Amino acid sequence: MLKIDSNDLRFIPQLKTTLSPVFRLHLTEVWKGIKVTSSSTEESLCNFYESFHYALGNESYSGSDILNDPDLLVGQYLDLLLYIKDYFAPSEQYFDSITWAFFRAFQNISKGLGFTENVLFENETRRNAINKSLALLQSRFNNYNEENLRVMCCRTVTTSLGYTKKINLSRFQMHYGENFTNLLFCQLNDYASKTITTTFISNYRNFVKHASLWMEIEPKLNGVKQALKANNVSAFFESCMLLGFAKSQADGNDPKAFFKGWAAFVDFYKKVFTKKSNVFQEPSKEIICPNFKDTKRAPSFPKKKGVQATIHNKWIVNIPLHITDNDAVELLKDRVSNDICYLKSFLEQEFEEIKKRMETTESTYSEEDILSIYDVIFSTESWRNIYQDYNYWSYAEMQFAYSIPTLTIIQYLSCILVMEHPQITRSWLAEWKLYDRNGNLDGYKQVSEQWVIESLKRRKGVAKSQQIVTLNHYSKKVVDLMIKLTKFVRDYLKEKEDERYRYMLLYCNNSSIELFSSFGFARKILNLIHDPKKLHDRSKRIHQRDAAELASLISFRSLRRSMALHDYLQNQSVTSAAKVLGHSDVRWSLITSYIPQALIDFFNARWVRQFQNAIVFEAMKDSPHLFEAIDIKPDDLEVFLTNHGLRNLPKMVAPELSDDTEKSKDESVSIEQVVFTVSTGLLQVFIAIRELVNELSSEEKLIELALGWYESAVYVLKSIELEEQCEEQLIKMYNLAVENPLDVNELKEVLLWKA
């Protein structure tokens, strides 16, 4: 039977014409506030209902029949449930939620019309309403429009490792028909069979995103066939690219990311649909894929409302300008450490509670008792009957009693592993296998006196994909608990000869066994740590507002980023941060995704502001308006000048800068060496000063103090650029300064004489 993915319903425009505008508006009002689940939107209810009428072949349905006959209202409610049950394949628990949502929705309609004879909608309790509704479905049957069903249905591909994935090509089928869509599907399925799941999903989504632009340029089948011919495809794709870029900019997205995705799409199209398959003709002219170049000063585009500040901005606000850079780094380090400590405390507390529950389960029930409950769980019997038969009030109570591994528990323990070993990624966890194909222990083993865990990072390629992590005392206890929690689930799969038993991270989802997923992880962490009062250790609690902000920004990636940043601040070494993340070598493009641009921008701005304030002080130190012109408070001025005040630099004694005039013998000996404590920030300022002076017009003059700094800038930069054997760390700082230039115009304001 065909299956439909509810997530794709919102992308099918035909559904919006199935109901008349007046009837849809009426339903929106009557059904306001009713959701299938707490995380779903109010629109999801209408999406299901519209797809039901689309499957029946209705158009501009007014609802006049059900609004005038209570029996027809009940009949449509039951037909709708039968449709959802047959074509959406929901789990038992999710179907219960859908049933209850639509029961309340149709109950509202019934009450609004005063249909007192509707006995079904008189049920007040959730359980009775669901049971009665399901009982009435037994003898019902619907006639559907098969063509419309095929438009909404998902197709299934099988990847190289044997996993099945649902893909939806409904937008192509609506515009170009079933034959054209089947052509696309065959090639995507063939590509999937030779590709790992994560790579396929990434390329498939990128393909659908950009190929959907075809329909806006050429909405008809004949038009797109002509457009994809060898002589036309380059111009057609250029039109699609320009349209896509305009939409991307309107949404406030990164322009560089768009062109990167576009180039990947073009490469995918040529590889899958032209070169290897000849489904479409190869372009006679090269398809345009611009190499987007970043500007020195990033352009600003309007952003969507509700964009949340990053966690790094949370850490770098309100750091005083007058303190030394070392003190600023220490303050930043303390803030990062405090947040990491807060999160670790919660997770350690959760670990102890999970461990204690497991010990209670083992002391309360025998191994035979636990095995028997798993046999019942994975039988066809409904969950609600299971926990009621065993005298539990709820499913959650039964999970606690038998320490059944849930997704939340597995994610908490995985989170601990990531914080202890930041080289572990989400994909590493998803690929983590406890046993090899022969049933031998593989992903967790003892090497000499140490215990290690091992998995794959497929993005590194075949040669470097295998990655071994050496456990510490705490993380070993976490892995042992994971194995103990999943033992009975693993034994059940092994008995059924299900290869999934080999995977480390297994969990129970109602009556099914699933592999690790990070879906909804941030929300689960938020539920755990947003209330500091839940933390037993009072000394580690933080303000509730800060806790909620921290929790809402947590993900596996941000955890790794935070740990790398903490190490970078601790050791002030990019190499050390790269090692923490498990990178085999230091690649700046990769490191900058973990040591955030916000941090670099913060220190860049800080150095410029310090330099500006120091120069303004020298120019206005006798003025009563001094403190209106600088960012320093009177109480902090002395400390600022000690740490950041400008000094007149001695003249550089170098051939190109030397003075030929004869020196008086009575003069003190010339200084032949000046020691600079070089930092990336100092080099950025020097580069900016040199660029400013080199571009000055004849009318523009430097203030006297700036002349000495210009000479110093030229001397230091020339020394680095001409010296062939500079230290590697100095070269890295210089390259970083060149890649992140300061705004020359900001320096011009304070370095030039004003008439």
N, C-alpha and C positions, 0 to 999 in steps of 0.2 A: 504493500500500500504506500502511496505517496505520503511524504512527511513535509510539514511546513515549519519553518523557524519563526517564532513569534517576534524575534528581534528585527527581522527583515520586513515586517509588515509596514512599518513607517516609510519604507522606500518605494512603495508601490502606489503611484498616484491614482490608479483606477479605483482604489478603495474609497477615495474621497467623493466619488460620484455615486456610490451605491445607495446612500441615504439622501433624502431631500434636505436642503439647508435648514428648513423650519424644523423638521423632525430631529435632525442632529443637534440643533440648538436646544431643543426641548430635553433631549437625553442628557446633554452636557449639564444642564441645570439640575435635573432630577438625580443624576448620578454623581453630583459634585461631592468630593471627599472620599469616594469609594475606590480603593486600590486593591489589586490582586495580592501584593505583598507590600511591606513597609518601604522597600527599596524601589518599587515600581512607580510609574507616573499615573496620573488620572487618565491620560490618553490611552494607556494600554487596554483598558476596558473597551473603549470605543474601537480600537484597532481590531480586537478579537471580533466584535460585533459586526464591523464593516466587512471583515474578511469572510464571515459567515454568509452575509448577503451576497458578496461577490461570488462565493462558491455556488450559491443557489442561482446565480445569473441575474439577480435583481439590479435595477438601476433607478435611482431617485426614489427609493422606497419611502413611502410617507407614513407607514405604521398605522394607517387608518383601520386595518382589520383587527390588530391586537388591542388598539385603544378603545374598541367598541365591543369586544367579546372576551370575557375572562378566560374561557376555555382555550381560545386561540393564543392568549397571552401565555398561559401555562405551557401549551404545546410548543410555542416558539422557544421558550426558556429551555425546555427539555431537548428540543432539536439542536439548539445552540451548544448545550453541554455534550451531546453525542458527537457533534462535529469536532469540537475541541479534543475530545477523548480519542477520536479516530485519527485525526490528522496532525495533531501537535505532539502526540506521544508524551504527555507530561508524566512526571513521577507521581506516585500516589499522594504524597504530601502536597505537591504543587497543584495537582488536580483538585484536591480538597479546598485549597485556597481559592482557586478559580471558581469552583462551585459556590462557595460561600459568598464570594464577591458578587457574582451574578444573581444569587438568591436575593441578596439585599437590594441589588439594582432593580430587579423585576418586582420585588416586594414594594419598593418605593413607587413604581409606576402603578401597581395595583391599589395601594392606599390612596394615591393622588386621584385615582378615578373612582374610588369608593366601591371597588369590587369586593363586597363582603362575602360572596360565595366562594372565593378562592381559598379553599381549605389548606392547600399546600403552603401558601404564603403566611398562614397563621402561626406556623412553627416559630418559636422564639429562640430556641437554643441552637447553637451552631451544629452540634453533633447530630441532633434529630433532623435538622433541615438537610444536612448533607446526606445522611443515610436514606431519607425518604426520596430525595432527588435521584440518587444513584439507583434505587430500587425501581423507579419508574422508567429508567432508560432501557430496561431489558428487552422490551418488545418493539422498540421504535426503529425506523429506517428512513433515511433521507435520500433524495435524488439530487445529485450535484451536476454542475456544468464542468465536465472533465477538462476542457481547454483552460478554463479559469483556474482550476485546481493546479494544473501543470505550471501556470504562470507563477503561482505562489510557492510551489513546492521546492524543497532543497534537493540537490543531487549529492551523491556521496563519492568521494575519491579515496583511494588507498595509497598511502605513502610508502616509501622504500622499506620502512621498518614494520610494515603491516598495520599501521594505525589508520583508522577511517576518519575522515573529516567531511562535515557537511559544507557545501558551498551553494550560494544562491545566485542564480543568473537570471532572475525574474525580469530585471530591467531590460536585458537584451531580448528576452523572449517576447515581451510586450511590444517592442518596437520592430524587431526583425524576424519574429516567428520562431517556431520550434526547430526547423531544419538548421537555420543559421546558429541557433543556440547549441544544438547538439554538436555542431562542428567545433565550436569553441570548447565545449565540455570534453570532447574526445581528446583534444590536444592538452587541455589542463590535466586531465586524468592520466594521460601518458607521461606528462612532465612530473606529476606527483609520484608516480610509481618509481621514479628514478631519483627522488629527492627526499631528504629528511623532512619531518613535519614542520618544524619551525621555519625552515627556509621556504617551503611551499606556501605556508600561510602568509608570510611576509610578502612574497612576490605576487601571490594571488590578490591580496588586498590592494597592493599598489596598482596591479593591472586593472582591477574593477574601478578603482578611484579615477584613473586617467582615461580608460576606455569608455567610461560613462559619458565623457564629453563628446563622444561620437554622436550620441543621440541628440545633442543640442545643435550640432552643426548639420548633421544628416539624419533626420528622424526616421526616414523610410528605408526599406531594405534595398531597393534599386539604387538609391542615392549612396548608401554606404558601400555597396558593391563597386560602384564606379569610383568612389573616393579612395578605395583601398587598392586600386590597380597601380601598376608600376609607375606610370607617368604622373599620377595624381596624388599618390600617398604622401609625398613630402610636403606639398602645399596644404593638404588636408590636416596633417599632423601639426603643421605650424599654426593653423587656425585654432586647433584644439589646445595647443600649448598656450597661446596668447589668452584664450578664454579662461583656461585653468589658472593661469598666473594672476589674472585680474580678480578672479574669485578668491584666490589665496590671499592676495593683498587686502581685499575688502574684509576678510576675516581676521586680519592682523597677524597672519602667519609669517614665519621666517622665509624670506625669498630664496635664500641659499638652499634651504631644505626642499623647497618646491622643485628647483631645477635639478637637485640631486635625485629626487624621486622620479622626475620626468625622464632623466637619462637612464635610470634603471628600468623604467617602463618600456622605453624604446628598445633597449637591449633585450629585454624579455620578449617583446613582440617579435623582433627579428629572429631570435633564437628558436622560439617555440612555434611560431606561425608561418615563417617564411623559409629559413635556411634548412631546417631538418624535416619539415613536413610538406612544404609547398602548398599549404592551405590557401595562403594569399601570395601574391606576386612580390618578389623582392623589389624594393624601391630602386628606380633608375637613377635617382639623385639622393645624396645623403640626407637623412632626416636631421633637422636642426636640433642640437642639444647644447645650448649656451653654457659656457663655463662661467658661472656667476662669481664675480670677484668682490670680496668685501671691501668696503670703503674704509678709509682711516677713521672716519667718524661715522659710526653706525647710524643710518637713517632711522627716524622714529615713525612708526606706523600706529594708527589707532588700535588699541587692544580691546578685546571683548570685555564686557562688564563681568565683574566677579572673579577676575584673575587674582589668585592668591599670592601674597608675598612669599618668596622662597625662605627656607629655613635659615639660609646664610644671612639674609637681610635681618633676620631676627637676632643674629649673633653680633652684627657689626654696627648696630645703632648706638648712639650716645657714648662713643669712646672719645674722651677729651683730647683736644688738639695739642695742649701744652705738654702732656707727658711724653716721655721718650718712646720711640718706636718699639723698643724692647718691652716697655711697660704695656704698650698697646697690645702687643702680641700675647703677653702674659694674661691680660684681661680677656682677650678673645679666647685664649686657651682655656681659661677657667669657665667661661660660659659654655663652650663646647663640652668640656669635661662634666660639668654639672648636669647637662641634659642627657649625656650618655649614661652617667651614673644613675640618674632618675629612671631611665628606661631599663637599664640592667637590673636595678633593684626590683622593679615590677616583674620582670621576666624570671629572675631568680626565685622570687616569691611564688610565681605560678608554677615553676619547675618543682619546687618543694611540695606544693599542694597536689600536683599530678602524681608525683612519686609516692606521697602518703596515701592517696586514693588507691594506687596500684597495690601497695602493701596491704591495705585493708581488704581489697578484693581477694588477694591471695590467701589471707588468713581466714576470711569468711567462707569462701567457696573452694571446693576441690577443683582440680583440673578437669575432672569429668563434668562437673556442674557448669564450668565456664564453656567447655566445648559444646555441651548440650544447648546452651543459650544461643551460641553462634549458629548452630544447626537450625534453630527456630527462626533466628533473625533472617537468615538467607533462604528460608522457605517461602512459599507463595502466600503465606498467611499475612494479613494486613498488620501494619505496625501498631495501630490503635488496639487491636485485639491482643497483641503480644504483651504489651506492658500492662494492660488491664488484667489479663490472665495471671500475670505474675504479681498482682497486687501493688503495682506502682501507679502513682497519680499521673505521671507524665513520662514521655519519651526521654526527656533530659534526666529525670530521676533514675531511670533504668540505665542510661549511659554512665552516670556517675557510679552506680552500684557495681557494675561489671567492668568499669574502666574501658569502655568501648572507645577505640581511637577515632576521634572526629577530626574534621578539617581544621577546626580552630586549635585543637591540641597540637596537631602536627605542625601547624604554622608557628605557634609559639615556640616549640622546640627548635624548629628550623631557624627562627629568628635568633635564638641564642647562639646557634652554630655560626651564623653569619657575623654576629658581633664578636665572637671569639676568633673567627677565622675569616676576615673580609675578602679573601680570595675566592670564597664560595659565592657563586652566582645563582640566580633563579634557574637557569638552564642546567647548571651543574647538578642542582638538587633534583630536577625533573629526570635527569639521566642516571641518577645514583642507583646502582644495583647491588644488593647484598650478595647475590649468588651469580656465578657465571652460568653458561649454557649447560654445563655438565653437573650443575647442582653443588659445586664447590664454593666455599666462602671466598668472596672476592673483593667486595667493596668495603670490608672492615676486617683488618687483620693485624697481627703483631709482627713487627719487623725489629729484630734484636730486642731491645728493651722498651721500644716505643710502639704505640698503637697508631695506625694510620687509617684514613678513609680515602677512597679513590673513586673518581667518576670522570665524566667527559665534559669538556668545553668545546662543542663542535665548531664554534665560530673560529677557533684557532687553526682549523684544518686537521687532516688526518694525522700528520706527523707530530703535532704538538697538542692534540686534543686531550690526551690522558693527563689528569692532574691529581697529584697525591697531596693530601693535607695531613700533617702530623698533629695529633690531638694532644691537648694538655689534660691535666687531671680532671678539670671541670667538664670540658667538652666530651671526654670519654664517658663520664657518668650520664651525660645527655644522650649519647648514642646508645649506650646500654639500655636506657629507659625506652628509647624509640623501639629497639628490637623486642623488648619485653612487651610493650603495648601492642605491637603488631603481630605477635607470635601466633595467636589463634586465627587471625585473619589470613596470615600467610599459610598456616597449615591447611586451612579450608581450601584456599586456591590450589595448593600443591596436590591435595587429594582429588580435586577436579581437573588436574593436569592443565591448569591455567597458567601460562607463562608469566603472568603478572606477579606471581609469588616471588620472583627474583628481585623485584624493585624494593628499595628500602622504605620509601615513604608511601604507606598505604593508609587509607582511612575509610570509615563506613559512612555512607550517605543513605539514610533510611535502610532499605533492604538491598543495597548494591555496594560493591567495593570499588573505590576509585583510586587513581594515582594522584600524586601531589599536584596541587594547584595553588598559585598565589592570588587567585581571584578573591576580591573583597578583603584582602589582607589589611589594608590601611583602616578600614572600618572596624575590623575586629580588634586591632590594637587600640583604636580610639575608644572602643567600649571598655577596654581593660584599664587604660591609664589616664583617661580624661578627668577622673576624679581622684585627686591626691589622697583623699581620706581612706581610699582602699589600701594604701600602702601602710603596712604594719609599722615600719620604721619611721617614726615621726621626724627624725633628724634629716631625712632625705626628701621630705615632701617639698613641693614648690607651690606657687600660687595656682589656683584652679584655672584661671584664664591662660596662664603660660602652659599649663599641662595640656589643656584642650588644643591650643595652637600647635604645640609640639606633636601631639598625637595625630592631628589631622594631616601632618606633613610626612608621616612615616610610610616608607615602602622598602622593599628589599634593596632597591638601588640606592635610596637615600641613606640607608643604614651603612652600606659600603662606603658611600661618599663621605659620610660623617666620620667614620673610623679612619679613612685615609687622610682627611683634613686634620683630625686630631693628631695623627702620627706626624704629619708635615709640620704642624705648629710645634710639636714636641721636639723633633729632630732638625727642623728647618732644612729638610733634604727631600728633593723630588725623587731621588733614587730610592730612598727609604719608603716613601709613600707608594711608589710603583711596586716595590717588593711586597708591601702589605696587601696590595690588590692582586698579587699573583701574576703581575706582568713580567714577561721574560726579559724585556728591555725597556728603557725609558723612551717612550714616544710622546712628544709634547702634545700632539693632537689628542691622544687618548687620556693623558693625565689631566688636561684642562677640563675634561668632563667631570672630574672628581674634585680637583682643587678649583673651586668655582671662579668664573670670571668676575662675579660680584666682589670676591675678596681682592683680586688684582685691581679692579676699578677703585675699590675703597682705599687701598694704599696709594694708588696713583693720585687720586684726588687729595688724599691727606698730605702727600709730599708737596703737591702744587700749592695747597692752601698754606702750608707752613712757610714755603718760600715766599709767597705773596705777602703774608702777614709780616714776615721778617723785613722785607724790603719797604713795605708801607710804614713800619715802625721807624726805620732809619730816616725815611723822608719826613715823618710827621711827629717825631718824638718830643718836639717842643710845642706842639699844637694842642690847644684845649680840646680839640675834636678828635684826638687820637683814638679813643675807645669806641667812637662811632664808626671809625674806618677799619678797625681790625676785629677779628672774631674772638679775641682773648679778653677775659675778665680782668679787672685791675688786680685782684688777689692772685691771679695765676700768671701775671706778666713776667715776674722775676724768674719763675720756673721755666716759662716758655723761652725766654732769652738765653737762659743757661743751656737749655737743651737744643734750641733751634735758631738762636740768634746768628746773624751774619757777621763774619769777621773779614777785615781786609786781608786778602790773600797775598803772600809774598810773590814778587815777580818771578815767573818761571825762567830759569837759566837754561835756555835751549838755543841752538844755533839760529833757528828761524825767529826767535823772540828776543834775542840778546840786544843790548844797547851798546853801540860803539863808542859812546862818550867816555872820556877818561874819568875813572873814579878817584875821588880824593883818598889819599893814603890814610887820612884820619877817620874815614868812614868805616863802619863795622863791616866785618867780612860778609860777603854776599851769601845768601842761603842757596845752597846748591841742590838741596833735596827737600821735597815736600811730600809728606805721607798722606794719602787719601784713604779713608775707610770706604772702599767702593761697595755700593749696593746697586741693585737694579733701579731703584728710585733715583739715585744720584745720576746714573748714566742716562735715564730718561730726561732729567732736567738738563744735563749737559747737551744732549742731542737737540733738545728743543731750543736752547740758547744759541747753539751754533747755527741751526736752521734759521732762527729769527734774524740774527745778525747778517747772515749771508744774503738774506732777501730784503734788507733795509733799503729804502730809497734814499736819495741824497738829502731830502728834507728831514728825515727821521734821525734822531740822535739818541744814543744810549746814555743813561745816567752814569755818573762816575763809578759808583759801586759795581755796576753791571759789567764794566770793562774788565775788571780783574777776574770776574767769574767767566767771562767769555774766553780770556786767555787760558784759564784753567781748563775749561771745557775742551778747547782745541788741543791743548797739550795731552790731556788724559785720553781723549778719543783717538788722536793720532798714534799715541803710544800703543793702544790696543790694536788699532787697524794695521799698523806697520810691523808689529812684533809677531814673528812667526811662531814663537814658542811660549805663548801665554798659557796660563793655567786653564785647564778645561772648565773649571767652575766660573772663571772670569768671562770666558768666551760665551758660556751659556747665559750669564747675566746680560752680556752685551746684546746677544741675539734676541733675548726676551725683551729688552728695552727697545730694540729696533722694531720688533713686531707689535709693540704696544706704545705707540708714540703719544706724547701729551699734546694738548691743544695749544698751539703756539700763540693763538690770539689772546688766551688768558694771561700768558706771560707778558705780551706786548703792553698790556694795560699798565703794568707796574715797572717795566724796565726802560720805558722811553720817557724823555723829557716832554713835559706838556707845556705848550706855549701859554 
